[in-house]
Amino acid sequence: MGKVKDKSEYPLSDFSDIVKKAYDRGVSDQGVTVAKLIEDLKIDLLNMKVQ
């Protein structure tokens, strides 16, 4: 069967920080679109996975 990944591999605090950053940007930056926020969020999450 498949290899079980350790839950501590990706700390929850990193994920929370990325989501909080996206939320704060969405609230404070009136010129940003939802599509741009989602694009940036995807990039940040992929970068977290790579590290």
N, C-alpha and C positions, 0 to 999 in steps of 0.2 A: 504494500500500500504506500501512499504518499508520506513524505517526511513531514512530521508535525513541527511547525515553526514555534519558536519560543516567543511568548507574548511580550517579553521584555526587550525584544529585538528593536522595536520602534516605540520609544517612550511616549506615553500619552501626553506628557507636557509639551513635547515638540509639536504634536498634532494640534493641541489646544492653542499653542502660540500662533501657529499658522492660521487657524480659523479665526482667532481673535484679531490678528492683523488684517485679514480680509474684511471682517466685520467693521473694524474701526475705519478702514479706508472707505468702505461703502457708506458709512454714516457721515464722515467728514468731507469727502471729495464729491462735490455735487456734479462734477462733469464726468464721472466714471459711469460706465454702463454695466449692466448685469453680465453681459457677455464678456467684457474685459475682466471683471472680477473673477468670473469662473475660469477664464483662461489663465490668469495669474495664480489662482488657487491650485489649478492642476499642475502648473509648473513647479510651484513650491512643494506640493505633495510628492511629485516625482523626484525632486531633488532630495527630499527627506528620505525617500526609499533608497536612493542611490548611495547616500552617505552611510 
